[in-house]
Amino acid sequence: MANQVELSPGLLDYIREVSLRDDPVLRELREETAALPAGAAMQVMAEEGQLLALLVAATGARSVLEVGTFTGYSTLCLARAVPAGGRVTTCDVVEKWPRIGRPHWERAGVADRIDLRLGPAADTLRELRAERGPASFDLAFIDADKANYRVYYEHALDLVRPGGLVVIDNTLLFGRVLEPAAQDPDTVAIRELNAFIATDPRVEPVLLPLADGVTLARLVDA
């Protein structure tokens, strides 16, 4: 049985040549984000954005929840994938970063599909539960402050319908999950969440060795 192929820069270039479907709107937002302090590390890779769009299309998701907007690159990928009449509800703690993405959302013609909520994510998720009730989303994408991932995961399981999908970014956290000396709150939170999801009977999970680790968790049908 073959093991994971080591991803050299040349092999990554090849993958992008034969797989990545890019365009100026996506590329320009990605480049603008990469120019920010720590921007390249905080935004999702182009391949991950394309995967998110594929997951939305494959699951037929019309109502998408995103925890952590940043400059809105993943938001754009999600919004372009939902069908007409679909909606991406995305939340961030400040308007500064999503403001960068908004002109690109408008250029792509999907700004009307995006509902930006500002404030602490846990508060926003509770508000969405009160507004819409449980099982009101088809898919959720979590990419926010790592120390609170377990909180966001539990909210997502409540807000996403049975058979829906929860996608969690950064679940390998630059490889620090394997380093015993790494005991910072972010690493501990990710390590504990990974261990919890592995045996959580509410979901069918898989952790993909893509980008910085992407976990897919399908909610088991009731």
N, C-alpha and C positions, 0 to 999 in steps of 0.2 A: 504494500500500500504506500502510495507516495505521500511524503510529508509536505508541509507548507513550503512553497518556493520562496527563497530569499528575494526580496524586491529591490533590485539594484536600480540606480537612476535610469540606466538604459532600458531596463525592462518596464519601468514605469512609463517612460516615454513611448514605448511600443504599445502598452495598454491604452494609453490616451490616443494614440494614432488610430487604433482599430476599434475603439469602444466609445470614447468620449464624444458626445455631440454638444458642441459649445456654440455660442453665438455672442455678438458684441455686447448685449445687455448684461448677460451673466459674466462675461469676461471683464468688462469694465468695472462692475461692482466688486468683483473678486480682487482686481488690481487696486482699486481704491481702498478696500479694506486692508489689503496686505501692506499698504504704505503707512498704516496707523501703528502706533506703539503696540507690540504684541498682537497686531491684527492677523498676521499670517498664522499664528499659533491658535488663535481663538475661532477663526472661521472654519467651516467644514470644507474638506477637500472637494474639488469639482466632481470627482467620482462619487463621493458620498451624496452630494446634492442630486446627482443623476439617479442614484439608488433611491433616494427619498421620493423623487417624482415617479419612479417606476413602481414603488410600493403603493403609492396613492392610486395609481392607475390599476394595478393588479388587484387591489382589494376593493376597488370601486368606491373609495372613500369620498364622501361629499362634505363631511364636517371634520376638520382637522384642528387639533390643538397643538400649539408649539409653546414650550416653556423655555424661554431664552431667545430673544430676537437678535440681539447684537446689531449688526448693520443690515440685517434682513436678507442675506444671501440665501440661506436655507428657506426662509419665508417665501422668497421669490420662486424657488424651485417647487415648493409645495403648492403655491397659489397657481402656478402655471399648469399644474397637473390635475387640480380638481376640475370637475366639469362645470359648465355654465350653471350658475345658481349655487355652486359650492362655496364654501367659506373656510378660511384659515383664521382661527383666533390665536393670536400670538401675544405673549406677555413679556415685558421687560421692566426693569426697575426704574429706568430713566429714559427720557425721549432723545437724548443726545445721539445715541448710536442708531436707533431706527430712522432718525431723520436723514441719515446718509443714504439709506436704502430707498426711501420713499420716491425720489425722482426716477429711480430705476423700476420700481413697481409700476409707476405711471407710464413710463416708456414701454413697458411690456404689456400694458393694457390690463393689468390684474389688480390695480389698487383698490377697486371696488369689491374684490374678493377677500380683502385683508381687514380684519378687525383687530387693531392694536390696543392692548390694555396695558396701562402703566401702573406700577406699584409693586410691592413685594409679591413674588409669585404665589406663595402660599395663600395670601389674602385673595388674590385674583382667582385662584382655583376654587376657594370656598365660595366666592361670589358667583362663579359660573355654575357651581353645584346648586346654589339657591335659585339662580335664574332659569337654568335649563333642566335641572334634575340629573339623576344618574344615567349612565349609559347613553349619553347624548352626543358622543363623538365616535367617529369610526376609527380614527388613528391619532396617536399622540407622539410627539417628538420631544424628548427631554435633552436640553443642552444648555444648562445654566450653572449656578454655583454648586460645586460638587458636594460640599458638606451637607446639603439639603436634598440630595438625590433620593434618599429613601422616602422623604416626605412627598416629593413630587411623584414618585413611583406609586405610592399608595393613592394619592389623589387621581392619578391617571387610571389606575385600575377601577376606580369608582366611576370615572367620567366616560370611559371608553366602553362601548357595547360588547357583549359576549361575541366572540369570534373576531373582534377588532384587534388592532395591533398597537403595541407600545414600543417605540424605538428609542434607545438610550445611547447617547454619544459618550465618547471618552472612557469606555469601560476597561481599557488597558492603561490609561493614564501615563503615557510615555514609558511604559514598562515598569513603573514604580510599584505596581501591585505585587511584583515578585521580590521586592527588596525589603527584607526584614527591618532594616534600619529606617525605612520610610514610614514614619508614624505621624506625619502631619495630618490635620483633619480631613483634607481632601482625599488623600490616599487611603486612609482608614475607612472613610465613608464608601468609596468605590469598592474596596476590597470586601467590606462587609455586605454591600448590596449584591455583588456578584455571587457571593456564597449563599445569600438568602434566595436570590432568584433561581439558583441551580436546583433548589428543592421546593420551590413555591408551587403547590398543586393548582394554583389558579391560572397558571400560564404554561405554555409550551415555548421554552426559550432556546435561542442559539446565539452564541457570541461569535461574531465574525471578526477575523483578523484583518479588518479593513481600516485604513487611516489610523486613528488612535483607539480602535476597538469600538465596534457597534453591536449592541445587543438588540435582538428582535425578540419580543415576547408577545405571543398570540394568546389572547384571553380565551380560556377554555369555555366552550359553549355551556350554558346553564342546563 
